[in-house]
């Protein structure tokens, strides 16, 4: 059986392709010819990546279809029309493939990728653990007992999963082209909770999460007295953090971790909760978490000359705000230049005021226009000037040498490149002109 991926450079798709290749399966796929950061791990494994062409679809392939490609996409039509091919969407395949592992799902509007990476690092210190992370990395051996999975609520795809534990980092509405309103968004998480066989660990200070109606066992984590897992005696610094963890009023230990940013404290606390529930010793939890070195495109820092370049996946107002706040804490006194490229016109239309409020925290703001295949798939027809008008003094930036030259004039600065799309190429251009 050969696995063929339509949209193999997608973050989750690339992770899954690598995982199956590592298990010894034949894997290939197709995508756009332009470079994406996810394709490097594919090349390292010698996984063939072709340009889109219906001739790529061969008899008896097991075809896995990426979310960005609808049923009218030519390769999808070719695969569905071939009676010898097995066709599944990414989430459908995963739901079936992972049923034999003790699954730990990490869900929530924001923080899924980082928290999944943290969970995988912690669990690996305890037992053989597989993982599939939305930054283009995946790992699985035949001896794995546990599996940590980034579980996306997009179009309710996480309903295909049946985890033992589920972390829900927040229930902040997103994907507004699909979900009708806040109530519909919460309903998706309530439906997801029904699949959980063990317990849910949910951030207690999220107002929308507290509205969830869930029959399964729930443990709340946070900093308030009504949280089951509570962080206190917190010491956050520019080089790390320390805090104690109480579980239902009992001190479970002191944790010293090399992370910066309050969101990482909360992510760590959720992962620690899983470890405690699974009976992992505190010293093993701390060792495993401390080994975590971050994930791709989540506050990745590079220093070059007098400038600092931060690459981050932020594509929702809350994430944009967290990225800027973290930069203020980590680089006090430095000028912050925000460069934001949105994904999906419907998201910008719905959250325009929120995006403006969060981006305004930066000292200078540059905006790039939509370029993704699915940015206006739902019919929303606006360009980046819709957001620019809400941000006096902001500038629209071209993703070429002219744009890079304009950005370089802001030096010395901390450049925050924020997007779920391919904005990192612009950062490389800026370095040439600094």
N, C-alpha and C positions, 0 to 999 in steps of 0.2 A: 504493500500500500504506500503510495506517495502522497504526501500532504502538499497541497498547493494553496497559497495564500493570495487572495485578491486584496491588494493594499498592504503588502508585507512590511512596508516601512512605518506603518502606524505603530504607536508606542506599545500598546498591548499586543498587537499582532507580531511585532518583531520579538517581543519577549517570549511569546508562545512558540514561535518558529525556532528560536534558539533552544528552548527547552526540549522540543521534540527531536531536534537534531542531536542534542547531547544524549538523548536516549537511544540513538542509533537509527532513527527513521530517516527516510529520504524526504527532503524538504526543499521546496522552491516557491517562487511567488513572483508577483508583478507589482509595479508601482510607477509613479512618475519618474522621469529620468533625473530630475534635480536632486541635489544632495540633501539628505536629512540626517541628523545626528544618529538616528537609530540604525542606519545601515552599516555602521562600522562593525558592530558585533556580528552582523550577518556575513560580512566579508571575511571576518576573522575565522568563521566556521566554514567558509567556502560554499555558503548557501547561494544558489543561482537566483539572481533578481533580473527579471525581464521587463521590457516595456509592455504596456497593455496591448494585448492582441488576442483575439478569440482563438487563434491557432495554438495558443499556449495550453488550452484545455485539452487534455488527452483522456482517452478511455481509462476507466477504473481509478481515476484520481479521487482523493478525499479533499474536497474543496472547502476551505474556510473563508468566509466572506467578511470583509471589514465593514464597520458601521457606516463609513462615509459613502458606500457604494450601494445604491438603491437597486431594486429589482429590474429596472430598465437599463442598467449598465451592461454593455455588450458582453463582457466576460461572464457576468452573472447569468445572463440569458443563455450563453453557450453552455455553462456548467449545469444549469437547471434543466436544459433541454437534452442533455446527454444521459440516457437511462443507466449507463454504467457508473456514473459518478455519484458519490455521496456528497451532499451539500449541506453545510451547517453554518449558521452565523457564529461568530467568535464566542459569544456567551453560551450559546446552545452546546457547542462542543465542550467548553470548560465544565458546564454543569454535569455533563455525563462523565467526562474524563476524570474528574476529581472526586468522584463519589466514594472511592476506596481509601481516602486519606482523612485524617482528623483536620478538618478545614477551619482555618481562622480567617474570616472575612473582615476586611476593613472598608467600611462605607462612610458616607458623609459628603457634603458638598465640597469641603476643602480639607486638605491635609491627608488625603488617602495615600498618595504615593509615598510621602515621607514616613507616615505611620506604618505602612506595610513594610518598608525597608527596615524600620526599627524593630518591628515584630519578628521579621525574618532573622535579623541579627541576634536578637535575644533567644529565640527558639533554637537557633543553630548551636548556641552554647550549651543547650540542654539535650538535644536529640537531633537525629538527621532530619532536616527540614527542607522542603522545596518552597519555591516562591515564584510569584508572577507579579511583576511591578510595572506600572504604567510609564516607566522611564526607559523602556526598551531592554530590560534585563529579566531573565528568567533562569531558574535552576531547578533541576529535579534529578534525583538518582533513584534507582530501583529499590533502595533500602529506606527511602523516606517514610517517616511516620506522620509528620505534620506537613501542612501546606498553608502558606500565608498568601492570600489572594486580595489584590486590589479589586474591589467590587463596586462597579459604577452603576449609579441609579439611572443613567441615560436610557430613556424609553423603557424603564423598568427592567433592564437587562439583568440586574442582580437577583431577580426572582428565579433565575435558573439555578442559583446556588443554594446549598443546604449545609451551612456551617455548624460546627460545634459551638464556637464563640463568634460573635460579631461585635466589632467596635463601630460605633457611630459617632464620628467626630463633631457633627453638627447637622442641622436640618435647615439650612439657609437656601431658600428656593433658587433653582438654576434651571437651565434647559427650558426656558419659558416658551420656546416654540412648540413644546410638547405638553408640558404640565399646564393644566388649566388655571390653577391658583395655588395658594399656600396649602389649602385643605387637600387638594389632589396630590401635592408633593408629599405631605405627611402620610397620606393613604398608602403611597408606594412603600414607605418605610414600615408602615404597619403590616403590609402584605409580606414584606421581606422578613419581618420579625417572626412570622408564622413558620418560616423555614428553619429557624434556629433551633437546634436540638439541645443545646446547653444553656447558654446565657448571653444576654446582650450587655455591653458596657457602653454607656452613653454619656456624653458630656452634660453635666447637670446644670450648667449656667446658660444653656441654649434655650431660650424661651419657647421656640417652636418644638424642640425635642420634648419639653415637659408637657406638651399638649398631646403627645402620642398616646394612643390607646392600645396597649400591648398586654397580652395575657401571659406571654413567656416571662421567665425570670429576667429582671433588669437590675443591673448595678449602675449607679450614677457615679461619675468621677468629676472632681473639680476641687474647689477651695472653700466651699460653704459647709456649714454644719449639717445640712440635709443631704450631703453626698456620702455614698457608701465608701468610696475610695477618695481620701482627702489628702491633698498636699498642704503641708504647713511648715513653719520655720524655714520659709523660702529665702534663699540668697541667690539672686541672679546677678551675674557680672558680665563683663565684656569678654571673659575667657572661659565661662562655664557656669554651672549652677549646682546648688545643693538644696535638698529638701527632705523632709521626713514624710512617710506615707502611713496614714491611719486607715485601717479597714474595719468598718463597723465599730469604731472606737478603740481598736487595738493597734498599737504601734508595730508596724511590719518591717521597719528598718529605715536607715538613713541612706540616701542615694546621692552620690556625687558624679555628675555627668558632664562631658565636655561640649555642651550645646549652648548656643546663645539665641535668645528669643523666647518670649513667653509662650508662644504657640508650640514650641518644641518641648517645653515643660509639660504642657497639657497632653501632647502626643505621647511623651514618655510615660506619663501617669496612666494613660489608657493601656499601654503595652504592659506596664508593671502589673496592672490589674489582671490581665490575662495570665501572666506568670504566676501570680499569687493563687488564682483560682485553679491553676493546673498543678499547684504544689511545687513549683520550682523554688529552690532556695534563694534568698535575697542576694547573696553574693554572686550567684550564677546569673541572676537577672541583671545586676549592675555590670558584671563583666561583659555579658552579651550586648547590652545596650551601649556600653562605652566603646565597643568595637565598631559601632555604626559610623560610617564615614560620609553619610549623605547619599543622595540619589542624584541622577542626572537632571539638570535643568531645574533644580530647586535650590535657590540661593547659592549658586556656584560662584565662588569668588576667584578672581584673577587680578593680580597687581602687575601693572606694566608702566614703567616710568613714574610719573607723578599721578597717574590715574588708577582707579580701581574699577573693575568691570564685574558686574553682578548679572548673571543669567538666571532668570526665574520664569517658571511656567504660569505665573499669575495671569488669569484671564477673567476673573470675577472681581467685582469691587472689593469684597472682603479680602481677597488674596492680595490685591494691589495694595490695600492699606497695610496689611501685615508685612509685606515686603518692604515698604517704605519705613514703617515703624522699626523694623528690625535693623535696617540700614542706619537709622538715626542712633540706635543703641550701640551698634557695633562700630560705627565710624563717627563718633561725636565731633561736631565742629566742621565736618566736611560738607561741601556743596553737593546736594543730591540732584542729579539730572534724570528724570523719568522718561523713558522711551517706551511707549505702549502701542502694541499692535493687537487689535481686537480679533476675536473669533466669533463669528455669527452676528449678523446685523440685528437679529431679533434680540440678542442679549444686550447690545448697546442701546437699542431703542427702549427696552424695558428698564434698564439700570442706568440710564444716562446721567441722572442727577447724582446717583451714588458713585458712579465712576468719577464724576467731576469733583465730588467732595474728597474722595480718597487721593486722586492724583494731585489735588491742590496742596497736599502735604509736602510735595517735592518743591525744590527751589526753582527748577526749570522743567517745562513739560513739552515733549515732542510726541506727535501722534503719526502712526503709519496707517495706510488705508487697508481695506479688506483685500485679500488675494487668494483665500482658500477655496477649494472646490465646493465646499458646503456652506460658505458664508451667507449666501442669500438663497439657499435651497428652499426655504419656506415662503419665499415671495417678498420678504421685507427688503425694501429697496431704498436704503440710505447710504451715504458715504461718510467718511470720517469727519467731514465738516459739521455734521450733526452734533457730534461730541465737542468739536473744537469751539463751537459757538458758546458752549457752556463753560469754557475755560479761557477767560481773557488772558492774553499774553502767550498762549500756547501756539505751537507751530506745527504745521503738517510737514512730514519729512519723507523724502523719497529714499528708497532702499538701494542707493547706488553711491558712487563716489561723491556726487554733489551733496547728498545727505550726510555722508560720513564727514566731509570737510566742514560742514556746518556744525555738526556735533563736536568735532575736535576743537573748535574755537571755545568750547566751554571748559577746557582743561585749565587747571587741574580740578578734577571732580570725581565723584562716585557716580558712575553711569549704571542705571538700573534698567536693563533690557527685560521687559515684561511681556510675555505672550505665550500662548499654547502653540503658536505656529513658528515658522522658521525665521525668527528675528536675529538669531545668533550670527548669521552671516554678516549683518550690518556691523556688529561689534568688531568683527575681524577687520572690516574696512577702516573703522575709526582708528584702530591701532596703527595703521599705516601713516596716518596724518597727524598723530599727536606730537 
